[in-house]
Amino acid sequence: MGIVQNETLKTTLLSSAGLVLGYLNKAVLFLILLSPEQVGLVNLTVTVGLLFSQFSNLGTIYSVWRFFPFFRNKERGHYGFLLLNMIIVFVGITMMTLLVFLFRDTIVYLYGDKSALFVDYYLWVIPIGVAHVYYVLFDNYLRGLHKNVVSVFLNEIFLRLMVTLLLVLLYLKWISFHQFFISHALLFFIPAVFLFIYLRKIGELTLSIKSMQVSKKFRRLILFFSGFSYVNTLAVMLVISMDAMMIAHYIDLKATAVYTTVLYLTSAVMVPYRSLIRVSSPLVALHWKNRDINALQLLYSKSSSVGLYFALLSFSVIWFPVQEIFSFFPAYKSGVNVFFFIMIGRMVDMFCGLNGTIFSTSRKFKYDLLFSVFLCISVFFLNIWLIPIYGVVGAAFSTAMAYIVYNILRCLYIYTAYGLHPLKWEQLYLFLYFAGFFILMEMMNVYVLNTFEFSSLIIPIVIKWFLILFAFIFPVFYFNLEQESTQYLKEFIVKLKKKTQR
């Protein structure tokens, strides 16, 4: 876990700074400067653009994770592995662009009534998707080289700073919303272009066709694996996009704004956990290559333990002051229950840890398709049933329930097939401690804090965050209830001391 700890600390620092910027943009400035309909438009377009990206990659993302260790040879340009995947992605982009134009009338039919503004900007999903798919490809390639910092900086810091700048220009009325929207869409090219230049600078970009020396055996294996991974990951991505798209169809862009804003909040609080996963994923493929099941089990259980702690902490930070937070934006008040259900699903996802990566990089990867199809179909039909009745809360509930069942089934299959599981006894102690902490916080909120009239909503929020700090964060580290997180903190403090002494 040495590589994981070192890289995770670096990426967590950058991601945490990016979290602050992203929160400032999406959860504050967006809600202040844009109308709910405009927020819904921007978020829905980005969501569909990311879906375009997922369709376009044609399975290359997981093939990079799975097979790059077999091709890694800098002297031979890694046998043209990156160039091969770039060509595959280009083919996927071409196919998807044609489909976008072919289904334009369908989009008008589905969204022309309740989300007409989306129809006007529909085609901007193409540049967003093109930019993002190449960024993800380059990012995954760099992960295989154990170089995470540059791509994280570009996506988490630089890109969000540019969004902040656009929002300032919009506030000053130097640009219109139309100009803001177009500029925001084009910003997605910045990380992809910079990573292309960076790869070339460090000598990891080989664009010669002659360098592609992939044997027929490996080509068949890669194509077979990529095909299954493509359909599999596409089903998972559809779930993420489906809620926003179906809410825009059944309700309107304002409701889409509420749902996607809350979805961003739940994604933002997962940043530290994602830093761990992005660094751990290439190691999973390496352990499979070396057939080191013991190392894989250790990595699996440790990442799940850290995931559990991050999940409980993330939930606490938003949930306990959730009423005060949403009080700042009355138009988004219905997002309180949306957050609760979505976060429950996220917590289970974080606890299950590397099960997705373990499954997708194993020899039984094709069976994961069954679980992904189950997830996609479950969310679709639950949404058709619940959104017309309960609105955005119905979408959140259906997604949470589907994710819980989906993760449990995958964990059970991985255990049956390989004997791998994410469980450790220390997790039980941590969960029991959190249960007691949760009850005390709720009692404190109902019987103590609610009896006072505060001059500002900021005061109860700060009080609750201090309570979380002293009643959940400090005790967990002091009593070493989560050993891996404690170890990361110690490593982090040591590195900070070394930097300050220089």
C-alpha positions in Angstrom: 0.0 0.0 0.0 3.1 2.3 0.0 2.4 3.6 -3.6 -1.3 3.9 -2.8 -0.6 5.9 0.4 1.9 8.3 -1.3 -0.2 8.9 -4.4 -3.5 9.1 -2.4 -2.1 11.8 -0.2 -1.1 13.9 -3.1 -4.3 13.4 -5.1 -6.4 13.9 -2.0 -4.8 17.3 -1.3 -5.5 18.4 -4.9 -9.0 16.8 -4.9 -9.8 18.5 -1.6 -8.9 21.9 -3.0 -10.9 21.0 -6.1 -13.8 20.0 -3.8 -13.8 23.5 -2.3 -13.7 25.1 -5.7 -16.4 22.8 -7.1 -18.6 23.4 -4.1 -18.2 27.1 -4.5 -19.2 26.8 -8.2 -21.9 24.3 -8.2 -23.5 24.6 -4.7 -23.1 28.4 -4.3 -22.4 30.5 -7.4 -24.5 28.4 -9.7 -27.5 28.7 -7.4 -27.0 32.5 -6.9 -26.2 33.6 -10.4 -28.3 31.2 -12.5 -32.0 30.5 -12.4 -33.0 26.9 -11.5 -33.9 26.3 -15.1 -30.5 27.4 -16.3 -28.8 25.2 -13.6 -30.9 22.3 -14.8 -29.9 23.0 -18.4 -26.1 23.1 -17.7 -26.2 20.1 -15.5 -28.3 18.0 -17.9 -26.2 18.9 -20.9 -23.0 17.9 -19.0 -24.7 14.7 -17.9 -25.7 13.7 -21.4 -22.3 14.8 -22.6 -20.6 12.4 -20.2 -23.0 9.7 -21.4 -21.8 10.5 -25.0 -18.3 10.0 -23.7 -19.2 6.6 -22.2 -20.7 5.5 -25.4 -17.7 6.7 -27.4 -15.0 5.0 -25.4 -16.0 1.5 -26.8 -14.6 -0.2 -23.7 -11.1 1.3 -23.9 -11.2 2.6 -20.3 -11.2 -0.8 -18.6 -8.9 -2.4 -21.2 -6.2 0.2 -20.2 -6.6 -0.9 -16.6 -6.6 -4.6 -17.4 -3.9 -5.0 -20.1 -1.5 -2.1 -19.8 0.8 -4.0 -17.3 1.3 -6.6 -20.1 2.4 -3.9 -22.6 4.4 -1.6 -20.4 7.8 -1.1 -22.1 8.9 2.5 -22.5 11.7 1.6 -24.9 9.2 0.1 -27.4 6.6 2.8 -26.8 4.5 0.4 -24.8 3.8 -1.4 -28.2 1.6 1.5 -29.4 -1.1 0.6 -26.7 -2.2 4.2 -26.2 -2.4 4.9 -30.0 -4.5 1.8 -30.5 -7.0 3.0 -27.9 -7.0 6.5 -29.3 -8.0 5.1 -32.7 -10.8 3.0 -31.1 -12.1 6.1 -29.3 -12.1 8.1 -32.6 -14.3 5.4 -34.2 -16.6 5.6 -31.2 -16.8 9.4 -31.4 -17.7 9.2 -35.1 -20.5 6.7 -34.5 -21.9 8.6 -31.6 -21.9 12.0 -33.4 -24.0 10.4 -36.2 -26.4 9.0 -33.7 -26.8 12.4 -32.0 -27.9 14.0 -35.3 -30.1 11.0 -36.2 -32.0 11.2 -32.8 -32.5 14.9 -32.8 -36.2 14.7 -33.6 -36.6 12.2 -30.8 -35.0 14.6 -28.3 -37.4 17.4 -29.5 -40.3 15.0 -28.9 -39.2 13.9 -25.5 -38.1 17.3 -24.1 -39.8 19.9 -26.3 -42.8 20.2 -23.9 -41.3 20.4 -20.4 -37.6 21.1 -21.0 -37.6 23.1 -24.2 -34.4 24.9 -23.4 -32.5 21.7 -23.5 -33.6 21.1 -27.1 -32.0 24.5 -28.1 -28.6 23.5 -26.7 -28.8 19.7 -27.3 -25.9 19.5 -29.8 -23.4 20.8 -27.3 -23.3 17.4 -25.8 -20.9 16.5 -28.6 -17.9 18.7 -27.7 -18.4 17.9 -24.0 -18.4 14.2 -24.8 -15.4 14.3 -27.2 -13.3 16.3 -24.7 -14.2 14.1 -21.8 -13.6 10.7 -23.4 -10.0 11.7 -24.4 -9.3 13.1 -21.0 -10.5 9.8 -19.3 -8.4 7.8 -21.8 -5.2 9.8 -21.1 -6.0 9.8 -17.3 -6.3 6.1 -17.2 -3.1 5.6 -19.2 -1.3 7.9 -16.7 -2.8 5.8 -13.8 -1.1 2.8 -15.3 2.2 4.7 -15.2 1.4 5.7 -11.6 1.3 9.3 -12.5 -1.9 10.8 -11.1 -1.1 14.3 -9.9 -1.1 16.2 -13.2 -4.5 14.9 -14.4 -6.1 15.4 -11.0 -4.7 19.0 -10.9 -6.1 19.8 -14.4 -9.5 18.3 -13.8 -10.1 19.2 -10.1 -8.3 22.6 -9.9 -7.5 24.3 -13.2 -10.8 23.4 -14.9 -12.9 24.6 -11.9 -10.9 27.8 -11.6 -11.8 28.5 -15.2 -15.5 27.8 -14.4 -15.2 30.2 -11.4 -13.8 32.9 -13.8 -16.7 32.4 -16.2 -19.1 32.8 -13.3 -17.4 36.1 -12.3 -17.6 37.4 -15.8 -21.3 36.4 -15.8 -21.9 38.3 -12.6 -20.1 41.4 -13.9 -22.4 41.1 -17.0 -19.4 41.0 -19.3 -20.9 37.8 -20.9 -24.4 36.6 -21.4 -25.8 33.2 -20.2 -25.5 32.0 -23.8 -21.8 32.9 -23.9 -21.3 31.4 -20.5 -22.9 28.1 -21.6 -20.8 27.8 -24.7 -17.5 28.7 -22.9 -18.4 26.2 -20.1 -18.8 23.4 -22.7 -15.5 24.2 -24.4 -13.6 24.3 -21.1 -13.8 20.5 -21.1 -11.1 20.4 -23.8 -8.5 22.0 -21.5 -7.6 18.8 -19.4 -7.5 16.6 -22.5 -5.3 18.9 -24.5 -2.9 19.5 -21.6 -2.6 15.7 -20.8 -1.8 15.1 -24.5 1.0 17.7 -24.3 2.2 16.3 -21.0 2.4 12.7 -22.3 4.4 13.9 -25.2 6.7 15.9 -22.9 7.5 12.9 -20.7 8.1 10.7 -23.7 5.1 8.5 -23.1 3.2 9.4 -26.4 4.0 7.3 -29.4 2.0 8.1 -32.5 3.7 5.8 -35.0 1.5 3.1 -36.5 4.5 0.9 -36.7 4.7 0.9 -32.9 1.4 -1.0 -32.6 2.7 -4.5 -32.1 -0.2 -6.3 -30.5 -0.4 -10.0 -31.2 -3.5 -11.5 -32.7 -4.1 -13.4 -29.4 -4.0 -10.2 -27.4 -6.1 -8.3 -30.0 -8.8 -10.9 -29.7 -8.6 -10.9 -25.9 -8.6 -7.1 -25.7 -11.6 -6.7 -28.1 -13.5 -9.4 -26.3 -12.8 -7.8 -22.9 -13.5 -4.3 -24.2 -16.8 -5.4 -25.7 -18.1 -6.7 -22.4 -16.6 -3.8 -20.4 -18.2 -1.4 -22.8 -21.7 -2.7 -22.4 -21.1 -3.2 -18.7 -19.8 0.3 -17.8 -22.4 1.8 -20.2 -25.2 0.3 -18.1 -23.7 1.8 -15.0 -23.2 5.2 -16.6 -26.8 5.1 -17.9 -28.0 4.8 -14.3 -26.2 8.0 -13.4 -27.6 9.9 -16.4 -31.0 8.2 -16.4 -32.3 10.0 -13.3 -31.6 13.5 -14.7 -32.9 12.7 -18.2 -36.1 11.1 -16.9 -36.7 14.0 -14.4 -36.3 16.5 -17.2 -38.8 14.4 -19.3 -41.4 13.8 -16.6 -41.1 17.1 -14.6 -39.0 20.0 -15.9 -35.5 21.5 -15.8 -36.1 23.1 -12.4 -36.6 19.7 -10.8 -33.5 18.5 -12.7 -31.6 21.4 -11.1 -32.6 20.2 -7.7 -31.6 16.6 -8.3 -28.3 17.2 -10.1 -27.2 19.8 -7.5 -27.8 17.3 -4.7 -26.1 14.6 -6.8 -23.1 16.9 -7.1 -23.0 17.3 -3.3 -22.9 13.6 -2.8 -20.2 13.2 -5.5 -18.2 16.0 -4.0 -18.0 14.5 -0.5 -16.7 11.3 -2.1 -13.5 13.0 -3.4 -11.1 11.5 -0.8 -12.4 8.0 -1.4 -12.1 8.4 -5.2 -8.5 9.4 -4.7 -7.9 6.1 -3.1 -9.7 4.1 -5.8 -8.0 5.9 -8.7 -4.6 4.9 -7.3 -5.6 1.4 -6.2 -7.2 0.4 -9.5 -4.0 -0.3 -11.5 -2.7 -2.3 -8.5 -5.7 -4.6 -8.9 -4.7 -5.5 -12.4 -1.1 -6.0 -11.3 -2.1 -8.4 -8.6 -4.2 -10.4 -11.0 -1.3 -10.5 -13.4 0.9 -11.9 -10.6 -1.9 -14.1 -9.3 -1.3 -12.7 -5.8 -4.8 -13.3 -4.2 -3.5 -12.5 -0.7 -2.3 -9.1 -1.8 -5.6 -8.5 -3.6 -7.6 -9.5 -0.5 -5.5 -7.1 1.6 -6.0 -4.3 -0.8 -9.7 -5.0 -1.1 -10.4 -5.1 2.7 -8.2 -2.1 3.4 -9.8 0.1 0.7 -13.2 -0.9 1.9 -12.4 0.0 5.5 -11.2 3.4 4.4 -14.3 3.7 2.2 -16.6 3.0 5.1 -15.0 5.7 7.2 -15.1 8.2 4.4 -18.7 7.3 3.8 -19.8 7.8 7.4 -17.9 11.0 7.7 -19.2 12.4 4.3 -22.8 11.6 5.3 -22.3 13.3 8.7 -20.8 16.5 7.3 -23.9 17.3 5.1 -26.7 15.5 6.9 -26.6 16.9 10.4 -26.7 20.6 9.2 -28.7 19.7 6.0 -31.8 21.9 7.0 -29.6 24.9 7.6 -27.6 24.4 4.4 -30.7 24.1 2.2 -32.3 27.1 4.0 -30.0 29.4 2.1 -31.6 28.3 -1.2 -35.4 27.8 -0.7 -35.9 26.8 -4.3 -33.8 23.7 -3.6 -35.4 22.7 -0.3 -36.9 19.6 -1.7 -33.4 18.3 -2.1 -33.1 17.4 1.6 -34.7 13.9 1.2 -33.0 13.5 -2.2 -29.7 13.8 -0.4 -30.6 11.3 2.2 -31.5 8.5 -0.2 -28.7 9.2 -2.7 -26.1 9.2 0.1 -27.3 5.9 1.4 -26.7 4.4 -2.0 -23.3 6.1 -2.2 -22.3 4.9 1.3 -22.9 1.3 0.3 -21.0 1.9 -2.9 -18.0 3.3 -1.0 -18.0 0.4 1.5 -18.0 -2.2 -1.2 -14.8 -0.6 -2.4 -12.9 -2.2 -5.2 -15.5 -4.8 -6.1 -16.2 -3.1 -9.5 -12.5 -3.0 -10.4 -11.8 -6.5 -9.1 -14.7 -7.8 -11.2 -13.9 -5.9 -14.4 -10.2 -7.0 -14.3 -10.8 -10.6 -13.5 -11.3 -13.6 -15.8 -15.0 -13.6 -14.9 -15.5 -10.0 -16.0 -18.2 -10.9 -18.5 -20.6 -12.0 -15.7 -20.5 -8.5 -14.3 -22.6 -7.5 -17.3 -25.6 -9.4 -15.7 -25.4 -7.3 -12.6 -25.0 -4.0 -14.5 -28.0 -4.8 -16.7 -30.0 -5.6 -13.6 -29.0 -2.3 -12.1 -29.9 -0.4 -15.3 -33.3 -2.1 -15.7 -34.2 -1.7 -12.0 -33.6 2.0 -12.0 -35.4 2.5 -15.2 -38.6 0.8 -14.2 -38.5 2.1 -10.6 -38.2 5.6 -12.0 -41.2 5.1 -14.3 -43.2 4.1 -11.3 -41.9 6.5 -8.6 -41.0 9.8 -10.4 -44.6 10.6 -11.4 -45.7 9.9 -7.8 -42.9 11.3 -5.6 -41.0 13.5 -8.0 -37.2 13.9 -7.5 -37.4 12.0 -4.2 -38.8 9.0 -6.1 -35.8 9.0 -8.4 -33.4 9.2 -5.5 -35.1 6.3 -3.6 -35.2 4.1 -6.7 -31.5 4.6 -7.4 -30.4 4.1 -3.8 -32.3 0.8 -3.5 -31.0 -0.5 -6.8 -27.4 0.3 -5.9 -27.7 -1.4 -2.6 -29.0 -4.7 -4.1 -26.5 -4.4 -7.0 -23.5 -4.0 -4.7 -24.6 -6.8 -2.4 -25.0 -9.2 -5.3 -21.6 -8.3 -6.8 -19.8 -8.8 -3.4 -21.5 -12.2 -2.9 -20.5 -13.4 -6.4 -16.8 -12.2 -6.0 -16.7 -14.1 -2.7 -18.2 -17.2 -4.2 -15.8 -17.1 -7.2 -12.5 -16.0 -5.6 -13.0 -16.0 -1.8 -12.4 -12.3 -1.7 -14.5 -10.0 0.6 -14.3 -6.4 1.9 -15.0 -7.2 5.5 -12.8 -6.7 8.6 -13.8 -6.9 12.3 -12.6 -3.3 12.8 -15.4 -2.1 10.5 -18.0 -3.4 13.0 -16.5 -1.4 15.8 -16.5 1.7 13.6 -20.1 1.2 12.6 -21.3 0.7 16.2 -19.4 3.8 17.3 -21.1 5.8 14.4 -24.5 4.5 15.4 -24.1 5.9 18.9 -22.7 9.1 17.5 -25.6 9.4 15.2 -28.2 9.0 18.0 -26.4 11.6 20.2 -26.2 14.1 17.3 -29.9 13.7 16.6 -30.8 14.2 20.2 -28.5 17.2 20.5 -30.1 18.7 17.4 -33.7 18.1 18.7 -33.4 18.8 22.4 -30.6 21.4 22.5 -29.8 23.3 19.3 -33.4 23.6 18.3 -34.3 25.4 21.5 -32.0 28.3 20.6 -32.7 31.1 18.2 -29.4 31.8 16.3 -28.8 35.2 14.7 -27.3 33.4 11.6 -27.7 30.0 10.1 -24.0 29.8 9.9 -23.7 29.4 13.7 -25.6 26.1 14.0 -23.7 24.7 11.0 -20.3 25.5 12.5 -21.4 24.1 15.9 -22.5 20.8 14.3 -19.2 20.6 12.3 -17.2 21.1 15.5 -19.3 18.4 17.2 -18.4 16.0 14.3 -14.8 17.0 14.6 -14.5 16.3 18.3 -17.1 13.5 18.6 -16.4 11.4 15.5 -13.1 12.4 13.8 -10.8 12.7 16.8 -12.0 9.7 18.7 -11.8 7.4 15.7 -8.1 8.3 15.2 -7.3 8.4 18.9 -8.8 4.9 19.6 -7.5 3.7 16.1 -11.0 2.5 15.2 -10.0 2.7 11.5 -6.4 1.7 11.1 -5.9 2.5 7.5 -7.3 6.0 7.7 -5.2 6.6 10.8 -2.1 5.5 8.9 -2.9 7.8 6.0 -3.3 10.7 8.5 0.1 9.9 10.1 1.8 9.7 6.6 0.1 13.0 5.7 1.4 14.8 8.9 4.9 13.5 8.4 5.0 14.7 4.8 3.7 18.1 5.8 6.4 18.4 8.4 9.1 17.5 5.9 7.8 20.1 3.4 7.6 22.9 6.1 11.2 22.1 7.2 12.6 22.6 3.7 
